[in-house]
């Protein structure tokens, strides 16, 4: 079963001038985004080819920018934050346009698209939007649709404005557990549930 993740990085840097040794601070919590990429795609013995990620970066004067990563195309993705930060930096160095995706490296693309643009594009593909939040249906009781698209914030929930954008589309609410988890952990839990049902 294919799946898509949208992660909104509310402070994540939209320019390439961040320090590799301080991606949390100078990168606007790009470490959180990097961990989300790792858990979306990386297995101990390979990569998930049926996964995609849309990373919506909102930090800085050049916001928004969205990085799209396609598991069916990407090669040699390492799980460490520094390597992933290198992929992000390479993408941010490219000229991004709102109405098209610019290829950065194999399987990695960048655009000036924002949250609303990404939702519109994916809606036209026929995905089912699933908002991961504590008040949703328990993931263990959730019947996964054929083409789910999971939406979550980085280390903060969606803003009221983002909720309004999402409310313009049909969506489901799912909770991954009784506690508040890191975004990357939420992705791992979702993958685990899907792996158990569709090995």
N, C-alpha and C positions, 0 to 999 in steps of 0.2 A: 504494500500500500504506500503510495507516494504521500508526502506531507510537506507543508510549507510553514515556515516560522517567520513572523514579523516581530522584530525587536526594536523598540523605540529607545534610542539613546538620548535622553533629554539634555545631557551636558556634553555628549561625545563630540570631539573636535571635528570640524569640517574642512580643516586645512592640514597640510602635511608637516607643519612646523611643531611637532611634539617630540619629546625626548623618549628614546627607547627605554631608558632606565627609569622613566617616570610616566608611564602611560596612564597610570591612575590619576595623577595630578595634572600634568601638562596636557594629557590627552583627554581630559574631561571624562574620566572613568571608562576609557577605552579598554581597560583590562576586563571589565564586565562584558563588553561586546566581544572581546577575544575569547573569553570562556564560553560564551553562547555559541560562537562559531565552532569551537572545538567540540562541544557536546552535541551540536546539530549534526556534525559530519563524521567525527572520528570514532572508530571502533579500535579495539586492541590489535586487530589484524587487518585493518583496511578502512575504507570509507563508505559511508552510506550514499549510494548512487541515486536513491529515490527521494532525497531530501533537497530542499531549497531554503535559502535564508534571504530575507530582505532586512537590511540593517539601516534604519532611518536615523540619521545623525542630525542633531538639532543644536549643537553647541557652536557658538561663534557667529561672526557676521556673514559668513557665506552659507548659512543654513537656509533651507534644508538640503541635504544630500542623502541619497540612498545608494547603498552598495548591495548588489545582488550577487549571490554565490549559488552556483548550480552544481549539485553533487554529481550529476550525470556527466559533467565536463571536467571538473577540477581534478588535478593530479598532484600528488606529492604534498598534500596538506599535512603539516605537522601540528601536533596538539599544543605545543608550547606557546605561551602568550607572545613572546618576542617574535617568533616566526609569523604568527598571525598579524601582529602589529605591522610587520613588513609588508604583508599583502594589503592591509588597509592603507598604509602610507603610499604604496605604489598606485592604488586606485585614486587616492585624493590628489595625486599629482596630475591626473588626467583632466582635460577640459570636460566638464560635465554640462550636459544640456538637459532641459526639462522634458523635452518631447522624445528623447531617444536614449538608448543605453550605449555607453561607450565602453568598449572592451579594454580592460586593464591588463590582466594576465588570463591564462586559460581558465575559463569558468567563472571569472570575476568581472563584474561590470559596474559602472557607476552612472548615476543620473542626478539631475537637480530635482527629481520628483520628491514630493512630500508624502505624508501619510494618506491624504485624500486621494492623491494621484495613484498610489500603489493599490489602495483598496479598489479604486475604479478599474484598474487594469486586471487585477485578479478576479474581480467580480465577473468581468467579461469572459474569463477563462472557465467559470463555473465552479470555483472552489466554494467550500462551506466555511465561513468564518467562525472561529471558536475563540472567545475571549477567556483567557486563563485568569481567574480571580477567585478569591476565597469564598465568595457567596454563590458559586456555581454548583452544578450537579457534580457529585463525587465521580472522579474519573474512573473508578472501578465499576460504576454503574452506567457509564456512558457508552453509547453505541457509536463507534467512530464512523463518520461518513467516508465515502470513497476518496474524496480529495479534500482533506481538512487543511485549513490554514489557521494556525494558532497565533494569537496576538498577545503580546505581553510587553510591559515596560522593563527598563533596565533594573535600577534599584529603587524606582518609584512607580506608583500606579499611573495609569493614563490620566492626563489632565481633564478637566471638565470640557475643554474645547475638543480634545481628542475623543472623548466619550461621545460628544455630539456628532463628530465626523463618523464614528463607527455606527451610531444609531441610525444613520441614513441607509444602512445595509442590514439585511437579515443576518443575525448571528446567534450563536449559542454561548452559554456560560458554563465553564467547567472548572471545578476546584481539584487541585492535585493533592490536597491533604489539609489537615486541621491547623497547620502552622503556616507562617509566612516564610517562604523559601527563596533562596537566591534564584535569579532568572535562569541561570545555567542548570540548576538543579531541577527546576520545573521542566525544562526541555528533556532532561534525562528521564524523569518520571514518565512523561508522555511517551517517549521512545520505548521505555520498558513495557508499558501497558500495550502498546501497539505490537511490539515484538512477541509478547506472550500470546496474543490473539492471531497474529498473522506472521508466523515464523518463516 
